[in-house]
Amino acid sequence: MQTITAANSVFALAITGLYPSPQILHGYAADDCFSTEDVEIVETVMGVDGHLSGGFIFNPTKQVIVLMPDSDSLEIFNNWALAMKATQEVLIANATVSLPAIGKKYVATRGFLTKYKPIPDVKKVLQPVRYEITWNTIVGAPL
């Protein structure tokens, strides 16, 4: 029987023009490694006669990655943001996420770094750092 551990997950991120070879992310926050938002795929409209109509729509997928403030992977995201600021151009990423515990692999394409935090929040101890990537698609498949 499989477990549902996240400990053996692997997130590999490649950024065109910066990190063409996939970089494995390390140093996730303990209770919040990475997550995606729900994706709305249908828009509905209720007519004046009470008839509901709907149609398929495309929407991006937002993903949040949360790293500990001492993670070596912070440098990947900071370099990504700094390179875009320096060139005033976007750098596009692709990623694969492997979840061996459930036998799944996810491929994320055409990702944009839409939010980053340049410095950890400082409390009694430094706090985890959140980054947001907006993906064109994320598609799952068996490992």
N, CA and C atoms as a LAMMPS dump frame, in Angstrom:
ITEM: TIMESTEP
0
ITEM: NUMBER OF ATOMS
429
ITEM: BOX BOUNDS ff ff ff
-5.0000000000000000e+02 5.0000000000000000e+02
-5.0000000000000000e+02 5.0000000000000000e+02
-5.0000000000000000e+02 5.0000000000000000e+02
ITEM: ATOMS id mol type element x y z
1 1 1 N 0.843 -1.192 0
2 1 2 C 0 0 0
3 1 3 C 0.882 1.247 0
4 2 1 N 0.511 2.208 -0.825
5 2 2 C 1.271 3.448 -0.909
6 2 3 C 0.979 4.344 0.283
7 3 1 N 1.912 5.238 0.541
8 3 2 C 1.702 6.26 1.556
9 3 3 C 1.321 7.552 0.854
10 4 1 N 1.108 8.582 1.619
11 4 2 C 0.848 9.896 1.023
12 4 3 C 1.92 10.895 1.443
13 5 1 N 3.12 10.401 1.691
14 5 2 C 4.199 11.285 2.114
15 5 3 C 4.56 12.299 1.025
16 6 1 N 4.915 13.485 1.443
17 6 2 C 5.414 14.507 0.527
18 6 3 C 6.945 14.554 0.555
19 7 1 N 7.544 13.808 1.472
20 7 2 C 8.991 13.865 1.675
21 7 3 C 9.789 13.454 0.444
22 8 1 N 9.222 12.599 -0.395
23 8 2 C 9.966 12.151 -1.574
24 8 3 C 9.537 12.872 -2.855
25 9 1 N 8.808 13.963 -2.738
26 9 2 C 8.409 14.721 -3.926
27 9 3 C 9.628 15.435 -4.509
28 10 1 N 9.587 15.652 -5.825
29 10 2 C 10.681 16.341 -6.514
30 10 3 C 10.074 17.402 -7.423
31 11 1 N 10.528 18.647 -7.248
32 11 2 C 10.083 19.779 -8.061
33 11 3 C 11.299 20.274 -8.832
34 12 1 N 11.272 20.109 -10.162
35 12 2 C 12.385 20.534 -11.019
36 12 3 C 11.925 21.708 -11.872
37 13 1 N 12.647 22.815 -11.791
38 13 2 C 12.261 24.062 -12.452
39 13 3 C 13.355 24.501 -13.42
40 14 1 N 12.979 24.712 -14.676
41 14 2 C 13.896 25.242 -15.691
42 14 3 C 13.386 26.608 -16.13
43 15 1 N 14.291 27.575 -16.242
44 15 2 C 13.913 28.941 -16.614
45 15 3 C 14.714 29.322 -17.856
46 16 1 N 14.012 29.53 -18.963
47 16 2 C 14.658 29.845 -20.234
48 16 3 C 15.537 31.086 -20.091
49 17 1 N 16.774 30.982 -20.546
50 17 2 C 17.689 32.107 -20.51
51 17 3 C 18.383 32.323 -19.178
52 18 1 N 18.043 31.522 -18.169
53 18 2 C 18.65 31.686 -16.852
54 18 3 C 19.125 30.341 -16.306
55 19 1 N 18.226 29.4 -16.207
56 19 2 C 18.534 28.038 -15.763
57 19 3 C 17.953 27.073 -16.792
58 20 1 N 18.644 26.873 -17.929
59 20 2 C 18.095 25.984 -18.957
60 20 3 C 18.041 24.518 -18.506
61 21 1 N 18.929 24.123 -17.603
62 21 2 C 18.861 22.783 -17.018
63 21 3 C 17.977 22.848 -15.781
64 22 1 N 17.061 21.895 -15.627
65 22 2 C 16.153 21.941 -14.478
66 22 3 C 16.899 21.978 -13.14
67 23 1 N 16.433 22.85 -12.269
68 23 2 C 16.965 22.991 -10.919
69 23 3 C 15.995 22.32 -9.95
70 24 1 N 16.509 21.438 -9.106
71 24 2 C 15.67 20.766 -8.12
72 24 3 C 15.518 21.693 -6.916
73 25 1 N 14.27 21.976 -6.539
74 25 2 C 14.03 22.842 -5.385
75 25 3 C 14.195 22.055 -4.093
76 26 1 N 14.787 22.706 -3.099
77 26 2 C 15.023 22.113 -1.784
78 26 3 C 14.644 23.119 -0.708
79 27 1 N 14.407 22.602 0.488
80 27 2 C 14.192 23.478 1.64
81 27 3 C 12.798 24.047 1.735
82 28 1 N 11.79 23.2 1.504
83 28 2 C 10.407 23.652 1.618
84 28 3 C 10.044 23.96 3.065
85 29 1 N 9.014 24.775 3.227
86 29 2 C 8.446 25.013 4.554
87 29 3 C 7.82 23.707 5.049
88 30 1 N 7.777 23.546 6.363
89 30 2 C 7.348 22.27 6.95
90 30 3 C 5.904 21.905 6.625
91 31 1 N 4.996 22.834 6.71
92 31 2 C 3.584 22.514 6.53
93 31 3 C 2.98 23.095 5.266
94 32 1 N 3.8 23.639 4.384
95 32 2 C 3.267 24.32 3.214
96 32 3 C 4.318 24.332 2.119
97 33 1 N 4.492 23.217 1.415
98 33 2 C 5.546 23.107 0.394
99 33 3 C 5.184 23.863 -0.879
100 34 1 N 4.153 23.396 -1.553
101 34 2 C 3.652 24.087 -2.731
102 34 3 C 2.195 23.695 -2.93
103 35 1 N 1.458 24.612 -3.543
104 35 2 C 0.023 24.386 -3.744
105 35 3 C -0.436 25.14 -4.985
106 36 1 N -1.58 24.71 -5.525
107 36 2 C -2.177 25.413 -6.661
108 36 3 C -3.578 25.874 -6.279
109 37 1 N -3.997 26.93 -6.929
110 37 2 C -5.36 27.412 -6.742
111 37 3 C -6.314 26.591 -7.597
112 38 1 N -7.584 26.625 -7.25
113 38 2 C -8.605 26.025 -8.105
114 38 3 C -8.615 26.768 -9.437
115 39 1 N -8.914 26.044 -10.513
116 39 2 C -8.963 26.649 -11.836
117 39 3 C -10.403 26.634 -12.334
118 40 1 N -10.92 27.811 -12.665
119 40 2 C -12.27 27.913 -13.216
120 40 3 C -12.221 27.547 -14.688
121 41 1 N -13.008 26.536 -15.099
122 41 2 C -12.977 26.088 -16.493
123 41 3 C -14.306 26.271 -17.219
124 42 1 N -15.326 26.731 -16.515
125 42 2 C -16.628 26.985 -17.14
126 42 3 C -17.145 28.323 -16.631
127 43 1 N -17.666 29.109 -17.552
128 43 2 C -18.35 30.345 -17.163
129 43 3 C -19.835 30.14 -17.429
130 44 1 N -20.641 30.503 -16.44
131 44 2 C -22.085 30.317 -16.58
132 44 3 C -22.793 31.658 -16.562
133 45 1 N -23.949 31.677 -17.227
134 45 2 C -24.791 32.873 -17.274
135 45 3 C -26.232 32.409 -17.15
136 46 1 N -26.968 33.051 -16.263
137 46 2 C -28.383 32.741 -16.077
138 46 3 C -29.198 33.736 -16.883
139 47 1 N -30.021 33.235 -17.779
140 47 2 C -30.892 34.094 -18.576
141 47 3 C -32.059 34.6 -17.743
142 48 1 N -32.753 35.608 -18.264
143 48 2 C -33.888 36.172 -17.539
144 48 3 C -35.016 35.159 -17.347
145 49 1 N -35.038 34.121 -18.178
146 49 2 C -36.069 33.086 -18.05
147 49 3 C -35.652 31.967 -17.098
148 50 1 N -34.478 32.117 -16.446
149 50 2 C -34.032 31.115 -15.491
150 50 3 C -33.257 29.967 -16.106
151 51 1 N -32.948 30.039 -17.385
152 51 2 C -32.175 28.986 -18.055
153 51 3 C -30.685 29.262 -17.879
154 52 1 N -29.983 28.3 -17.324
155 52 2 C -28.542 28.436 -17.115
156 52 3 C -27.793 27.936 -18.336
157 53 1 N -26.899 28.754 -18.851
158 53 2 C -26.024 28.384 -19.962
159 53 3 C -24.589 28.419 -19.484
160 54 1 N -23.749 27.647 -20.12
161 54 2 C -22.345 27.631 -19.725
162 54 3 C -21.452 27.333 -20.895
163 55 1 N -20.233 27.771 -20.761
164 55 2 C -19.252 27.525 -21.81
165 55 3 C -17.865 27.34 -21.226
166 56 1 N -17.088 26.498 -21.894
167 56 2 C -15.712 26.245 -21.484
168 56 3 C -14.88 27.515 -21.656
169 57 1 N -13.991 27.787 -20.712
170 57 2 C -13.06 28.916 -20.807
171 57 3 C -11.663 28.45 -20.405
172 58 1 N -10.668 29.095 -20.938
173 58 2 C -9.283 28.837 -20.556
174 58 3 C -8.911 29.764 -19.404
175 59 1 N -8.163 29.255 -18.452
176 59 2 C -7.63 30.061 -17.365
177 59 3 C -6.271 29.507 -16.953
178 60 1 N -5.385 30.363 -16.5
179 60 2 C -4.091 29.889 -16.031
180 60 3 C -4.224 29.225 -14.657
181 61 1 N -3.174 28.547 -14.258
182 61 2 C -3.117 27.928 -12.934
183 61 3 C -2.059 28.642 -12.115
184 62 1 N -2.451 29.166 -10.963
185 62 2 C -1.501 29.828 -10.068
186 62 3 C -0.982 28.812 -9.063
187 63 1 N 0.324 28.821 -8.886
188 63 2 C 0.959 27.907 -7.94
189 63 3 C 1.817 28.721 -6.98
190 64 1 N 1.737 28.367 -5.713
191 64 2 C 2.558 29.01 -4.684
192 64 3 C 3.582 27.993 -4.192
193 65 1 N 4.828 28.409 -4.149
194 65 2 C 5.919 27.598 -3.614
195 65 3 C 6.4 28.299 -2.351
196 66 1 N 6.543 27.554 -1.261
197 66 2 C 6.924 28.14 0.023
198 66 3 C 8.224 27.497 0.484
199 67 1 N 9.252 28.326 0.635
200 67 2 C 10.579 27.842 1.014
201 67 3 C 11.002 28.412 2.359
202 68 1 N 11.772 27.628 3.072
203 68 2 C 12.337 28.094 4.338
204 68 3 C 13.32 29.233 4.054
205 69 1 N 13.501 30.148 4.995
206 69 2 C 14.357 31.309 4.74
207 69 3 C 15.837 30.954 4.563
208 70 1 N 16.235 29.732 4.927
209 70 2 C 17.628 29.315 4.731
210 70 3 C 17.787 28.33 3.577
211 71 1 N 16.768 28.215 2.726
212 71 2 C 16.814 27.308 1.583
213 71 3 C 17.765 27.841 0.514
214 72 1 N 18.591 26.954 -0.041
215 72 2 C 19.459 27.337 -1.157
216 72 3 C 18.643 27.699 -2.394
217 73 1 N 17.414 27.188 -2.484
218 73 2 C 16.57 27.435 -3.659
219 73 3 C 16.024 28.857 -3.722
220 74 1 N 16.141 29.62 -2.639
221 74 2 C 15.735 31.034 -2.683
222 74 3 C 16.495 31.772 -3.779
223 75 1 N 17.743 31.38 -3.971
224 75 2 C 18.597 32.036 -4.966
225 75 3 C 18.021 31.893 -6.381
226 76 1 N 17.403 30.76 -6.673
227 76 2 C 16.812 30.54 -7.992
228 76 3 C 15.735 31.592 -8.259
229 77 1 N 14.836 31.76 -7.308
230 77 2 C 13.733 32.717 -7.487
231 77 3 C 14.225 34.159 -7.463
232 78 1 N 15.158 34.462 -6.579
233 78 2 C 15.693 35.826 -6.531
234 78 3 C 16.438 36.167 -7.816
235 79 1 N 17.219 35.218 -8.339
236 79 2 C 17.922 35.454 -9.607
237 79 3 C 16.935 35.633 -10.761
238 80 1 N 15.85 34.874 -10.724
239 80 2 C 14.806 34.993 -11.749
240 80 3 C 14.223 36.406 -11.732
241 81 1 N 13.857 36.884 -10.565
242 81 2 C 13.283 38.226 -10.439
243 81 3 C 14.299 39.304 -10.818
244 82 1 N 15.525 39.168 -10.35
245 82 2 C 16.556 40.169 -10.655
246 82 3 C 16.869 40.219 -12.142
247 83 1 N 16.91 39.071 -12.801
248 83 2 C 17.172 39.04 -14.244
249 83 3 C 16.059 39.745 -15.012
250 84 1 N 14.817 39.546 -14.575
251 84 2 C 13.708 40.222 -15.256
252 84 3 C 13.755 41.728 -15.012
253 85 1 N 14.115 42.127 -13.807
254 85 2 C 14.229 43.571 -13.526
255 85 3 C 15.343 44.198 -14.363
256 86 1 N 16.458 43.485 -14.486
257 86 2 C 17.61 44.013 -15.228
258 86 3 C 17.307 44.151 -16.715
259 87 1 N 16.59 43.184 -17.279
260 87 2 C 16.31 43.203 -18.712
261 87 3 C 14.96 43.824 -19.051
262 88 1 N 14.127 43.999 -18.042
263 88 2 C 12.752 44.465 -18.22
264 88 3 C 12 43.594 -19.217
265 89 1 N 12.278 42.298 -19.137
266 89 2 C 11.619 41.279 -19.949
267 89 3 C 11.236 40.13 -19.039
268 90 1 N 10.257 39.337 -19.445
269 90 2 C 9.888 38.165 -18.659
270 90 3 C 10.734 36.972 -19.082
271 91 1 N 11.016 36.122 -18.13
272 91 2 C 11.688 34.855 -18.393
273 91 3 C 10.668 33.759 -18.079
274 92 1 N 10.506 32.842 -19.011
275 92 2 C 9.466 31.826 -18.908
276 92 3 C 10.057 30.513 -18.409
277 93 1 N 9.309 29.854 -17.532
278 93 2 C 9.774 28.608 -16.925
279 93 3 C 8.902 27.429 -17.351
280 94 1 N 9.474 26.244 -17.174
281 94 2 C 8.761 24.974 -17.286
282 94 3 C 9.174 24.152 -16.078
283 95 1 N 8.329 23.22 -15.671
284 95 2 C 8.65 22.439 -14.478
285 95 3 C 8.051 21.046 -14.565
286 96 1 N 8.629 20.149 -13.777
287 96 2 C 8.027 18.841 -13.547
288 96 3 C 7.974 18.63 -12.037
289 97 1 N 6.876 18.053 -11.609
290 97 2 C 6.693 17.726 -10.197
291 97 3 C 6.398 16.233 -10.125
292 98 1 N 7.24 15.512 -9.428
293 98 2 C 7.041 14.076 -9.243
294 98 3 C 6.556 13.82 -7.831
295 99 1 N 5.477 13.038 -7.72
296 99 2 C 4.923 12.637 -6.429
297 99 3 C 4.916 11.106 -6.381
298 100 1 N 6.069 10.495 -6.063
299 100 2 C 6.171 9.038 -6.068
300 100 3 C 5.182 8.344 -5.148
301 101 1 N 4.807 8.982 -4.06
302 101 2 C 3.886 8.355 -3.107
303 101 3 C 2.566 7.967 -3.763
304 102 1 N 2.137 8.746 -4.754
305 102 2 C 0.871 8.432 -5.431
306 102 3 C 1.099 8.041 -6.891
307 103 1 N 2.366 7.906 -7.29
308 103 2 C 2.677 7.461 -8.649
309 103 3 C 2.308 8.446 -9.727
310 104 1 N 2.427 9.746 -9.441
311 104 2 C 2.036 10.78 -10.411
312 104 3 C 3.197 11.724 -10.713
313 105 1 N 3.16 12.241 -11.934
314 105 2 C 4.102 13.262 -12.376
315 105 3 C 3.266 14.352 -13.044
316 106 1 N 3.625 15.594 -12.788
317 106 2 C 2.901 16.723 -13.369
318 106 3 C 3.888 17.572 -14.161
319 107 1 N 3.481 17.996 -15.342
320 107 2 C 4.305 18.85 -16.191
321 107 3 C 3.622 20.212 -16.273
322 108 1 N 4.359 21.232 -15.88
323 108 2 C 3.863 22.606 -15.906
324 108 3 C 4.591 23.355 -17.017
325 109 1 N 3.838 24.06 -17.857
326 109 2 C 4.443 24.744 -18.992
327 109 3 C 4.131 26.231 -18.99
328 110 1 N 5.063 26.944 -19.568
329 110 2 C 4.944 28.394 -19.793
330 110 3 C 4.552 29.135 -18.518
331 111 1 N 5.469 29.103 -17.548
332 111 2 C 5.217 29.731 -16.258
333 111 3 C 5.89 31.08 -16.119
334 112 1 N 5.185 31.987 -15.469
335 112 2 C 5.692 33.333 -15.227
336 112 3 C 5.778 33.551 -13.713
337 113 1 N 6.884 34.084 -13.249
338 113 2 C 7.027 34.451 -11.838
339 113 3 C 6.197 35.715 -11.63
340 114 1 N 5.017 35.555 -11.031
341 114 2 C 4.097 36.686 -10.9
342 114 3 C 4.192 37.378 -9.55
343 115 1 N 4.723 36.683 -8.531
344 115 2 C 4.939 37.319 -7.222
345 115 3 C 6.182 36.719 -6.59
346 116 1 N 6.972 37.589 -5.978
347 116 2 C 8.119 37.098 -5.217
348 116 3 C 8.332 38.006 -4.021
349 117 1 N 8.991 37.463 -3.027
350 117 2 C 9.257 38.217 -1.801
351 117 3 C 10.775 38.374 -1.711
352 118 1 N 11.288 39.587 -1.782
353 118 2 C 12.739 39.777 -1.827
354 118 3 C 13.449 39.534 -0.495
355 119 1 N 12.69 39.509 0.609
356 119 2 C 13.301 39.314 1.922
357 119 3 C 12.307 38.562 2.807
358 120 1 N 12.783 37.615 3.613
359 120 2 C 11.848 36.904 4.506
360 120 3 C 11.255 37.849 5.55
361 121 1 N 10.06 37.542 6
362 121 2 C 9.501 38.274 7.135
363 121 3 C 10.328 37.915 8.364
364 122 1 N 10.568 38.915 9.201
365 122 2 C 11.412 38.729 10.378
366 122 3 C 10.539 38.813 11.626
367 123 1 N 10.479 37.701 12.349
368 123 2 C 9.753 37.633 13.615
369 123 3 C 10.735 37.066 14.638
370 124 1 N 10.298 36.235 15.59
371 124 2 C 11.252 35.602 16.513
372 124 3 C 12.299 34.83 15.736
373 125 1 N 11.835 34.162 14.691
374 125 2 C 12.736 33.508 13.735
375 125 3 C 12.304 33.955 12.349
376 126 1 N 13.199 33.849 11.386
377 126 2 C 12.855 34.222 10.016
378 126 3 C 11.75 33.311 9.505
379 127 1 N 10.826 33.874 8.745
380 127 2 C 9.645 33.155 8.283
381 127 3 C 9.834 32.584 6.871
382 128 1 N 9.067 31.545 6.524
383 128 2 C 9.125 31.008 5.165
384 128 3 C 8.797 32.085 4.12
385 129 1 N 9.31 31.864 2.911
386 129 2 C 9.171 32.826 1.821
387 129 3 C 8.286 32.217 0.733
388 130 1 N 7.308 32.997 0.258
389 130 2 C 6.341 32.522 -0.738
390 130 3 C 6.656 33.126 -2.113
391 131 1 N 6.534 32.284 -3.128
392 131 2 C 6.682 32.707 -4.523
393 131 3 C 5.464 32.223 -5.283
394 132 1 N 5.018 33.002 -6.267
395 132 2 C 3.882 32.595 -7.082
396 132 3 C 4.306 32.509 -8.538
397 133 1 N 3.993 31.354 -9.14
398 133 2 C 4.193 31.157 -10.572
399 133 3 C 2.809 30.966 -11.186
400 134 1 N 2.556 31.643 -12.298
401 134 2 C 1.316 31.461 -13.032
402 134 3 C 1.64 30.641 -14.282
403 135 1 N 1.037 29.44 -14.343
404 135 2 C 1.315 28.485 -15.416
405 135 3 C 0.241 28.524 -16.491
406 136 1 N 0.666 28.314 -17.725
407 136 2 C -0.283 28.162 -18.82
408 136 3 C -1.048 26.845 -18.652
409 137 1 N -0.327 25.766 -18.403
410 137 2 C -0.97 24.465 -18.186
411 137 3 C -0.199 23.658 -17.154
412 138 1 N -0.92 22.801 -16.453
413 138 2 C -0.322 21.76 -15.619
414 138 3 C -1.083 20.479 -15.968
415 139 1 N -0.353 19.478 -16.428
416 139 2 C -0.97 18.227 -16.858
417 139 3 C -0.343 17.078 -16.084
418 140 1 N -1.175 16.212 -15.543
419 140 2 C -0.702 15.073 -14.783
420 140 3 C -0.688 13.797 -15.603
421 141 1 N 0.201 12.868 -15.193
422 141 2 C 0.321 11.559 -15.833
423 141 3 C 0.913 10.586 -14.815
424 142 1 N 0.755 9.293 -15.062
425 142 2 C 1.391 8.325 -14.175
426 142 3 C 2.912 8.43 -14.273
427 143 1 N 3.597 8.11 -13.193
428 143 2 C 5.07 8.08 -13.205
429 143 3 C 5.568 6.926 -14.043
